Amino acid sequence: MKLKYNFIVNQVADKMVAVPVGNDLETFNGFIKMNDIGAYIFNMLKNDVTEDDIVAAMVKDYPDATEAEIRETVHDFVSQLIEKGIAE
């Protein structure tokens, strides 16, 4: 799975936001607010990856979290992006 649009992720105040760029600016009107974990997952989705790929990367980068917690977080976040037509 991967994002359907091209985004740039930046920090604005204390939130991470994804803003569409190029031609996708006209297609996707708006921006997406997320926390640091959401931005981590979102940036991984710029490439074609699976939920298992994301979980494996996060297990290495977030050793204080259990794999079950990470898997649930990834699944919930990715499911929301797919439901809203942002990822496929």
C-alpha positions as CSV (number, residue, x, y, z in Angstrom):
1,M,0.0,0.0,0.0
2,K,1.0,3.6,-0.4
3,L,-0.2,7.2,-0.5
4,K,-2.4,8.1,-3.5
5,Y,-1.1,11.7,-3.5
6,N,2.3,13.4,-3.1
7,F,2.7,15.2,0.2
8,I,5.3,17.1,2.1
9,V,5.3,16.6,5.9
10,N,6.4,19.5,8.0
11,Q,6.1,20.6,11.6
12,V,3.8,23.6,12.3
13,A,3.7,24.7,15.9
14,D,3.5,21.5,17.9
15,K,1.8,19.4,15.2
16,M,3.0,17.6,12.1
17,V,1.1,18.4,8.9
18,A,1.0,16.8,5.5
19,V,0.3,19.2,2.6
20,P,-0.2,18.0,-1.0
21,V,2.3,19.2,-3.6
22,G,2.3,19.7,-7.4
23,N,-0.8,18.6,-9.3
24,D,-2.1,16.9,-6.2
25,L,-2.6,20.2,-4.6
26,E,-5.6,20.7,-6.9
27,T,-6.9,17.1,-6.4
28,F,-6.5,16.9,-2.6
29,N,-7.8,20.1,-1.2
30,G,-6.6,20.5,2.4
31,F,-4.0,19.2,4.8
32,I,-3.7,16.4,7.4
33,K,-2.7,17.0,11.0
34,M,-1.0,14.2,12.9
35,N,1.4,13.5,15.7
36,D,5.0,12.3,15.4
37,I,4.0,8.6,15.2
38,G,1.5,9.4,12.5
39,A,4.1,11.3,10.5
40,Y,6.5,8.3,10.8
41,I,3.9,6.0,9.4
42,F,2.8,8.6,6.8
43,N,6.4,9.1,5.5
44,M,6.8,5.3,5.2
45,L,3.7,5.2,3.0
46,K,5.4,7.4,0.4
47,N,6.8,4.0,-0.8
48,D,4.9,0.9,-1.5
49,V,5.0,-1.0,1.9
50,T,2.9,-3.4,3.9
51,E,1.7,-3.0,7.4
52,D,4.3,-5.6,8.4
53,D,7.1,-3.5,6.9
54,I,6.0,-0.5,8.9
55,V,5.7,-2.5,12.1
56,A,9.1,-4.1,11.7
57,A,10.7,-0.6,11.2
58,M,8.9,0.8,14.2
59,V,9.8,-2.1,16.5
60,K,13.5,-1.1,15.8
61,D,12.9,2.6,16.3
62,Y,10.5,2.5,19.2
63,P,12.0,-0.1,21.6
64,D,9.8,1.0,24.5
65,A,6.6,0.0,22.8
66,T,5.5,-3.6,22.4
67,E,5.0,-5.1,18.9
68,A,1.3,-5.5,19.7
69,E,0.9,-1.8,20.5
70,I,2.8,-0.8,17.4
71,R,0.8,-3.2,15.2
72,E,-2.5,-1.8,16.5
73,T,-1.4,1.8,16.0
74,V,-0.2,1.1,12.5
75,H,-3.4,-0.8,11.6
76,D,-5.7,2.0,13.0
77,F,-3.8,4.8,11.2
78,V,-3.5,3.0,7.9
79,S,-7.1,2.0,8.0
80,Q,-8.2,5.6,8.4
81,L,-6.0,6.8,5.5
82,I,-7.5,4.0,3.3
83,E,-11.1,4.8,4.4
84,K,-10.6,8.5,3.6
85,G,-9.1,7.7,0.1
86,I,-5.6,9.0,1.0
87,A,-3.8,5.6,0.7
88,E,-4.5,2.5,-1.3
